[in-house]
Amino acid sequence: MDTDWDEIDHVTKVDPAKPLPAALDALEGTDLVVVGGSDGVTAANALETIRTITDALPTTPVFQEPSSPTHVSQKTVDAVDAIAVPAVYNGDRDHFVGKHVDMFTELGRNVASVAGEGTTALLETPILGEGYVIQHLESTAAAASGVDAAYTPEQVAGAALATELLYDFPIFYLEYAGRYGGPEDVEAAARVLEETTLLYGGGIDSREKATEILAAGADAIVVGDCFHDDLERFRTTIPTE
């Protein structure tokens, strides 16, 4: 599928390692669901989560965001609308290069089974690169990605420019991983991006925070923790017309 980012301003991040809320109808207001997490995720629980969500909301696009090659399989690839692969600028080499090679090595094993069709058959599901900056140093995401220093707003802008002009990734993701980071980094990235979609995730648990981040220039907010922890708060993060 081709993602119409102009129609997306609210993204829900669903962690396969956490229980799903019973009331999945709360997702009806979100524009996109991204399945992924840093700890306790497997290809099996990712696939189960993807299938549960797509069964409950068949018209809502669902992406998988694997942070490890072990999170993805041909079954998860086939079950989603796209795979979003993070490239963590302020992480270690594994999380910018090494795990990408590992993931495609695993997926590439399937090429031999589609003789004559090669990677065209393998990659019918779009695979999207995400330029990624993790700013919460005490988060599980930072520990898993080898992040030991946050970026200044100037470095955030530089990473955003690299995403658009050098790597040509369609997504630049500012991740505060459970902590609200405010608008400063968003404004820095938004000033330099023209084509790349700017996502912000971290600590969005109210309409006020959602509105502030969108007003700062984010194309979409990503809401995760309060979907699992507090559906009433989650509902307040969904923008209204």
C-alpha positions in Angstrom: 0.0 0.0 0.0 1.0 3.6 -0.5 0.7 5.5 2.8 -1.0 8.9 2.5 0.8 10.7 5.3 -1.4 13.8 4.8 -4.3 11.7 6.2 -2.3 10.6 9.3 -1.9 12.6 12.4 -2.4 10.0 15.2 -0.4 6.8 15.4 -0.9 4.1 18.0 2.2 2.1 19.0 1.2 -1.3 20.3 3.8 -3.4 22.2 3.4 -7.2 21.5 5.0 -7.9 24.9 2.1 -6.2 26.7 -1.5 -7.4 27.1 -3.9 -5.8 24.7 -6.8 -3.8 26.2 -10.2 -5.6 25.9 -11.8 -2.6 24.2 -9.9 -2.5 20.9 -12.7 -0.2 19.6 -10.6 2.6 21.2 -8.4 2.3 18.2 -11.1 3.3 15.8 -10.0 7.0 16.1 -6.4 6.3 15.3 -5.0 6.6 11.7 -2.3 4.0 11.8 -1.2 1.2 14.2 2.5 0.4 14.6 3.3 -2.9 16.2 6.7 -3.0 17.9 8.7 -2.8 21.2 12.1 -3.2 22.6 11.8 -5.9 25.3 10.1 -9.3 25.3 9.1 -9.1 21.6 9.2 -12.2 19.4 8.1 -12.9 15.9 5.3 -15.1 17.3 3.8 -12.5 19.7 4.2 -9.8 17.1 2.3 -11.9 14.6 -0.5 -12.7 17.1 -0.8 -8.9 17.9 -0.9 -8.0 14.3 -3.6 -10.5 13.5 -5.7 -9.5 16.5 -5.6 -5.9 15.5 -6.3 -6.5 11.8 -9.2 -8.8 12.6 -10.7 -6.1 14.9 -10.0 -3.1 12.6 -9.7 -4.4 9.0 -9.6 -0.9 7.4 -6.9 0.6 9.7 -3.4 0.3 8.2 -1.0 -1.7 10.4 2.8 -1.5 10.3 5.4 -3.6 12.0 8.4 -1.8 13.5 11.0 -4.5 14.4 13.9 -3.4 16.6 15.6 -6.8 16.2 15.8 -9.3 13.3 14.2 -11.9 15.7 11.0 -9.8 15.7 10.3 -10.2 12.0 9.4 -13.2 9.9 8.0 -13.8 6.4 4.6 -14.3 8.2 4.8 -10.9 9.9 5.9 -9.3 6.6 2.9 -10.8 4.8 0.5 -9.8 7.6 1.1 -6.0 7.6 0.8 -3.1 5.2 4.4 -2.1 5.7 7.6 -2.7 7.7 9.1 0.4 9.3 12.8 -0.2 10.1 14.5 2.1 12.6 18.0 3.4 11.9 19.0 4.9 15.3 21.4 7.8 14.7 22.5 8.1 18.3 22.6 4.4 19.0 25.4 1.9 18.4 26.5 0.5 15.0 24.3 -2.6 15.4 21.2 -0.4 15.5 22.0 1.7 12.4 23.7 -0.9 10.2 24.2 -4.4 11.7 20.7 -5.3 12.5 19.5 -4.2 9.1 21.9 -6.6 7.5 20.8 -9.3 9.9 17.1 -8.8 9.2 17.5 -8.8 5.4 19.8 -11.8 5.7 16.9 -13.7 7.4 14.3 -12.4 4.9 16.7 -13.2 2.0 16.6 -16.9 2.9 13.2 -16.9 1.3 14.4 -15.7 -2.1 15.6 -19.2 -3.0 12.0 -20.4 -2.4 10.6 -18.0 -5.0 12.8 -18.9 -7.9 12.4 -16.7 -10.9 10.7 -13.9 -8.9 13.5 -12.9 -6.6 13.2 -9.9 -4.3 10.1 -8.7 -6.1 8.1 -11.5 -4.6 9.9 -11.3 -1.3 9.2 -7.6 -0.8 5.6 -7.1 -1.9 5.1 -5.5 1.4 6.8 -2.0 1.5 9.8 -1.7 3.7 10.3 1.9 5.0 13.4 3.3 6.6 13.0 5.5 9.6 15.7 7.9 10.7 15.4 7.6 14.5 16.6 9.6 17.4 16.0 8.4 21.0 16.1 11.2 23.6 15.2 9.4 26.8 18.4 7.9 28.1 16.8 5.9 30.9 14.3 4.2 28.6 14.4 0.5 27.6 14.6 1.7 24.0 17.8 3.6 24.7 19.4 0.7 26.5 18.4 -1.8 23.8 19.8 0.5 21.1 23.1 1.5 22.8 22.1 5.1 23.1 24.2 6.9 25.7 23.8 10.5 24.7 20.8 12.6 23.7 21.0 15.0 20.8 20.9 18.8 21.0 18.2 20.5 18.9 20.9 21.4 16.4 21.9 17.7 16.1 18.2 16.7 15.8 18.0 19.1 12.9 21.1 17.6 11.4 19.7 14.0 11.7 16.5 15.2 10.1 18.4 16.7 7.2 20.4 13.5 6.8 17.2 11.5 6.8 15.8 13.5 3.9 18.7 14.5 1.8 21.2 11.6 2.3 19.4 8.5 3.2 16.1 9.4 1.6 14.1 7.7 4.3 10.4 8.6 4.3 10.1 8.9 8.1 12.0 10.8 10.7 11.1 9.7 14.3 11.8 11.6 17.5 11.3 9.1 20.3 11.1 10.1 23.9 10.1 6.6 25.0 7.6 7.2 27.8 8.8 10.8 28.7 7.3 14.0 27.3 10.0 15.9 25.6 8.1 19.0 24.6 8.1 21.0 21.4 11.8 22.2 21.1 13.2 19.2 19.2 10.1 18.9 17.0 10.4 22.6 16.0 14.1 22.0 15.2 13.3 19.1 12.9 10.2 20.6 11.3 12.2 23.7 10.2 14.5 21.7 7.9 12.1 18.9 6.6 10.1 19.4 3.4 9.2 15.9 2.2 10.0 13.5 5.1 7.2 12.7 7.5 8.0 13.9 11.1 6.8 11.6 13.9 7.0 12.3 17.6 6.5 9.7 20.3 6.8 9.9 24.1 4.6 10.9 27.0 1.6 11.9 25.0 -1.2 11.3 27.5 -3.5 14.3 27.0 -5.1 16.5 24.3 -3.0 19.4 25.4 0.3 17.6 24.8 -1.0 16.1 21.5 -2.0 19.6 20.3 1.3 21.2 21.4 3.4 18.7 19.5 1.3 18.9 16.3 1.4 22.7 16.5 5.2 22.5 16.8 5.4 20.9 13.4 5.0 17.1 13.9 3.1 15.5 11.1 1.8 12.9 13.5 2.0 11.9 17.2 2.7 8.4 18.3 0.9 7.2 21.4 1.8 4.0 23.1 1.9 3.7 26.9 -1.5 5.1 27.7 -3.1 2.8 25.1 -2.0 -0.1 27.2 -2.4 1.6 30.6 -5.3 4.0 30.5 -7.8 4.0 27.6 -9.6 7.1 28.8 -6.4 9.1 28.6 -5.6 7.5 25.3 -8.9 8.6 23.8 -8.1 12.2 24.8 -5.0 12.1 22.6 -6.9 11.6 19.4 -7.3 14.9 17.6 -10.8 16.1 16.9 -11.9 18.0 13.8 
